[in-house]
Amino acid sequence: MKKFAKIILGCAGALALSASAASAAVVCNEDGDCWRTKTKYDYKPEFGVRVYSDDWRWDDSEKDRYRWREAREERGYWSKGVWIDF
């Protein structure tokens, strides 16, 4: 019975880790600024951002279009080179 409980706890821990990793995202604005976020927010359409999965990468042909920006802990987005809280 103890062995079964350990297996269940191990599975629950693995599921919790995978669920938290799935909540991360890459967000890019219309200017090509991209940043990582640990939380998926509901961005309004007027913010002009697109949300991608955490493993999203731009193609080599798009390397001049996109650039990484600093990831921020605050809820917000990059616009015209400025961080805007919401």
C-alpha positions in Angstrom: 0.0 0.0 0.0 2.9 2.4 0.8 4.4 1.6 -2.6 1.1 2.4 -4.3 0.9 5.8 -2.4 4.4 6.7 -3.5 3.6 6.0 -7.1 0.4 8.1 -6.9 2.3 11.0 -5.3 5.1 10.7 -7.9 2.5 10.9 -10.7 0.7 13.8 -9.1 4.1 15.7 -8.8 5.0 15.1 -12.4 1.5 16.3 -13.5 1.9 19.4 -11.4 5.3 20.2 -12.9 4.0 19.7 -16.4 1.0 21.9 -15.8 3.1 24.8 -14.6 5.4 24.4 -17.6 2.4 24.5 -19.9 1.3 27.8 -18.5 4.4 29.6 -19.8 4.2 31.5 -23.1 6.0 33.6 -25.6 4.3 36.9 -26.5 5.3 39.1 -29.5 4.0 42.5 -30.4 3.5 44.1 -33.8 6.9 45.7 -33.7 8.6 42.2 -33.4 9.4 42.5 -29.7 9.1 39.1 -28.0 9.2 38.2 -24.3 8.5 35.2 -22.1 5.8 35.2 -19.5 5.2 32.6 -16.8 1.4 33.3 -16.8 -0.9 33.4 -19.8 -2.9 36.7 -19.6 -5.9 37.7 -21.6 -4.4 40.4 -23.8 -6.9 42.7 -25.3 -6.9 42.8 -29.2 -6.0 46.5 -29.1 -2.7 45.6 -27.4 -1.6 44.2 -30.8 0.2 41.1 -29.4 0.2 37.4 -30.3 0.6 34.7 -27.7 2.6 31.5 -28.7 3.4 28.3 -26.8 6.6 28.4 -24.7 8.6 26.5 -27.3 7.8 28.9 -30.2 10.7 30.2 -32.1 11.0 32.4 -35.2 12.4 31.0 -38.4 15.9 32.0 -39.5 14.3 33.9 -42.3 12.5 36.1 -39.7 15.6 36.9 -37.6 15.6 40.5 -38.7 11.9 40.9 -37.8 12.0 39.6 -34.2 14.1 40.4 -31.1 13.9 39.2 -27.5 12.9 41.8 -24.8 13.4 41.5 -21.1 10.9 39.2 -19.4 9.0 41.1 -16.8 7.3 39.9 -13.6 4.6 42.6 -13.9 1.4 42.0 -15.9 1.8 44.0 -19.1 3.2 44.1 -22.6 5.9 45.8 -24.7 4.8 48.6 -27.1 7.0 50.9 -29.1 10.0 49.9 -26.9 8.2 50.7 -23.6 6.7 48.3 -21.0 3.0 49.1 -20.4 1.4 47.7 -17.2 -2.3 46.6 -17.3 
